[in-house]
């Protein structure tokens, strides 16, 4: 499943590369969507890296794995989307 998500994220970046729209000119909606997809892929990679250390325990199930990905994704998404909204508002682009 995480491979599918990462493929979708890379496909999205590939489409943006084809369009050749610089990120500074993205709309607020597109910036939030791209940042959220990026934080999801980063969360999957971070949890996979730390899974090697915690996989030795018997309590590490798939349910625990996906809960960890969801928690890390929530933290990354809030931090990254807050940062991008602050950065865009500093340049005169307001979301709300």
MIDO-62052 format. One record per residue (C-alpha): x, y negated, z; residue number from 1. Coordinates in steps of 0.5 Angstrom, whole numbers, plus 500, padded with zeros to 3 digits. Layout:
<atoms>
<atom><px>X</px><py>Y</py><pz>Z</pz><bamar>NUM</bamar></atom>
...
</atoms>
This chain:
<atoms>
<atom><px>500</px><py>500</py><pz>500</pz><bamar>1</bamar></atom>
<atom><px>506</px><py>495</py><pz>502</pz><bamar>2</bamar></atom>
<atom><px>509</px><py>497</py><pz>495</pz><bamar>3</bamar></atom>
<atom><px>502</px><py>494</py><pz>492</pz><bamar>4</bamar></atom>
<atom><px>502</px><py>488</py><pz>496</pz><bamar>5</bamar></atom>
<atom><px>509</px><py>486</py><pz>494</pz><bamar>6</bamar></atom>
<atom><px>508</px><py>488</py><pz>487</pz><bamar>7</bamar></atom>
<atom><px>502</px><py>483</py><pz>487</pz><bamar>8</bamar></atom>
<atom><px>506</px><py>478</py><pz>490</pz><bamar>9</bamar></atom>
<atom><px>512</px><py>479</py><pz>485</pz><bamar>10</bamar></atom>
<atom><px>507</px><py>478</py><pz>479</pz><bamar>11</bamar></atom>
<atom><px>504</px><py>472</py><pz>482</pz><bamar>12</bamar></atom>
<atom><px>511</px><py>469</py><pz>482</pz><bamar>13</bamar></atom>
<atom><px>512</px><py>472</py><pz>475</pz><bamar>14</bamar></atom>
<atom><px>506</px><py>468</py><pz>472</pz><bamar>15</bamar></atom>
<atom><px>508</px><py>462</py><pz>476</pz><bamar>16</bamar></atom>
<atom><px>515</px><py>462</py><pz>472</pz><bamar>17</bamar></atom>
<atom><px>511</px><py>463</py><pz>465</pz><bamar>18</bamar></atom>
<atom><px>507</px><py>457</py><pz>467</pz><bamar>19</bamar></atom>
<atom><px>513</px><py>453</py><pz>469</pz><bamar>20</bamar></atom>
<atom><px>509</px><py>449</py><pz>474</pz><bamar>21</bamar></atom>
<atom><px>514</px><py>446</py><pz>479</pz><bamar>22</bamar></atom>
<atom><px>512</px><py>448</py><pz>486</pz><bamar>23</bamar></atom>
<atom><px>512</px><py>440</py><pz>487</pz><bamar>24</bamar></atom>
<atom><px>506</px><py>439</py><pz>483</pz><bamar>25</bamar></atom>
<atom><px>502</px><py>445</py><pz>485</pz><bamar>26</bamar></atom>
<atom><px>495</px><py>444</py><pz>488</pz><bamar>27</bamar></atom>
<atom><px>494</px><py>445</py><pz>495</pz><bamar>28</bamar></atom>
<atom><px>490</px><py>451</py><pz>494</pz><bamar>29</bamar></atom>
<atom><px>495</px><py>454</py><pz>490</pz><bamar>30</bamar></atom>
<atom><px>501</px><py>452</py><pz>495</pz><bamar>31</bamar></atom>
<atom><px>497</px><py>455</py><pz>501</pz><bamar>32</bamar></atom>
<atom><px>495</px><py>462</py><pz>497</pz><bamar>33</bamar></atom>
<atom><px>502</px><py>463</py><pz>494</pz><bamar>34</bamar></atom>
<atom><px>505</px><py>461</py><pz>501</pz><bamar>35</bamar></atom>
<atom><px>500</px><py>466</py><pz>504</pz><bamar>36</bamar></atom>
<atom><px>502</px><py>472</py><pz>499</pz><bamar>37</bamar></atom>
<atom><px>509</px><py>470</py><pz>501</pz><bamar>38</bamar></atom>
<atom><px>508</px><py>471</py><pz>508</pz><bamar>39</bamar></atom>
<atom><px>505</px><py>477</py><pz>507</pz><bamar>40</bamar></atom>
<atom><px>510</px><py>480</py><pz>503</pz><bamar>41</bamar></atom>
<atom><px>515</px><py>478</py><pz>509</pz><bamar>42</bamar></atom>
<atom><px>511</px><py>481</py><pz>514</pz><bamar>43</bamar></atom>
<atom><px>512</px><py>487</py><pz>511</pz><bamar>44</bamar></atom>
<atom><px>519</px><py>487</py><pz>510</pz><bamar>45</bamar></atom>
<atom><px>520</px><py>485</py><pz>517</pz><bamar>46</bamar></atom>
<atom><px>516</px><py>490</py><pz>520</pz><bamar>47</bamar></atom>
<atom><px>519</px><py>496</py><pz>515</pz><bamar>48</bamar></atom>
<atom><px>526</px><py>493</py><pz>517</pz><bamar>49</bamar></atom>
<atom><px>524</px><py>494</py><pz>525</pz><bamar>50</bamar></atom>
<atom><px>521</px><py>500</py><pz>524</pz><bamar>51</bamar></atom>
<atom><px>527</px><py>504</py><pz>523</pz><bamar>52</bamar></atom>
<atom><px>529</px><py>502</py><pz>531</pz><bamar>53</bamar></atom>
<atom><px>522</px><py>504</py><pz>533</pz><bamar>54</bamar></atom>
<atom><px>520</px><py>510</py><pz>529</pz><bamar>55</bamar></atom>
<atom><px>524</px><py>515</py><pz>534</pz><bamar>56</bamar></atom>
<atom><px>518</px><py>514</py><pz>539</pz><bamar>57</bamar></atom>
<atom><px>512</px><py>518</py><pz>538</pz><bamar>58</bamar></atom>
<atom><px>507</px><py>513</py><pz>539</pz><bamar>59</bamar></atom>
<atom><px>509</px><py>509</py><pz>532</pz><bamar>60</bamar></atom>
<atom><px>503</px><py>511</py><pz>528</pz><bamar>61</bamar></atom>
<atom><px>500</px><py>508</py><pz>522</pz><bamar>62</bamar></atom>
<atom><px>495</px><py>504</py><pz>526</pz><bamar>63</bamar></atom>
<atom><px>501</px><py>501</py><pz>530</pz><bamar>64</bamar></atom>
<atom><px>505</px><py>500</py><pz>524</pz><bamar>65</bamar></atom>
<atom><px>499</px><py>496</py><pz>520</pz><bamar>66</bamar></atom>
<atom><px>497</px><py>492</py><pz>527</pz><bamar>67</bamar></atom>
<atom><px>505</px><py>490</py><pz>527</pz><bamar>68</bamar></atom>
<atom><px>504</px><py>488</py><pz>520</pz><bamar>69</bamar></atom>
<atom><px>498</px><py>484</py><pz>521</pz><bamar>70</bamar></atom>
<atom><px>501</px><py>481</py><pz>527</pz><bamar>71</bamar></atom>
<atom><px>507</px><py>478</py><pz>524</pz><bamar>72</bamar></atom>
<atom><px>503</px><py>476</py><pz>518</pz><bamar>73</bamar></atom>
<atom><px>499</px><py>472</py><pz>522</pz><bamar>74</bamar></atom>
<atom><px>505</px><py>469</py><pz>525</pz><bamar>75</bamar></atom>
<atom><px>508</px><py>468</py><pz>519</pz><bamar>76</bamar></atom>
<atom><px>502</px><py>465</py><pz>515</pz><bamar>77</bamar></atom>
<atom><px>501</px><py>460</py><pz>521</pz><bamar>78</bamar></atom>
<atom><px>508</px><py>457</py><pz>521</pz><bamar>79</bamar></atom>
<atom><px>509</px><py>457</py><pz>514</pz><bamar>80</bamar></atom>
<atom><px>502</px><py>454</py><pz>512</pz><bamar>81</bamar></atom>
<atom><px>503</px><py>449</py><pz>517</pz><bamar>82</bamar></atom>
<atom><px>510</px><py>447</py><pz>515</pz><bamar>83</bamar></atom>
<atom><px>507</px><py>446</py><pz>507</pz><bamar>84</bamar></atom>
<atom><px>501</px><py>442</py><pz>509</pz><bamar>85</bamar></atom>
<atom><px>506</px><py>438</py><pz>513</pz><bamar>86</bamar></atom>
<atom><px>511</px><py>437</py><pz>508</pz><bamar>87</bamar></atom>
<atom><px>505</px><py>436</py><pz>502</pz><bamar>88</bamar></atom>
<atom><px>502</px><py>430</py><pz>507</pz><bamar>89</bamar></atom>
<atom><px>509</px><py>427</py><pz>508</pz><bamar>90</bamar></atom>
<atom><px>509</px><py>426</py><pz>500</pz><bamar>91</bamar></atom>
<atom><px>502</px><py>423</py><pz>500</pz><bamar>92</bamar></atom>
<atom><px>498</px><py>430</py><pz>498</pz><bamar>93</bamar></atom>
<atom><px>493</px><py>431</py><pz>503</pz><bamar>94</bamar></atom>
<atom><px>489</px><py>437</py><pz>504</pz><bamar>95</bamar></atom>
<atom><px>483</px><py>435</py><pz>508</pz><bamar>96</bamar></atom>
</atoms>
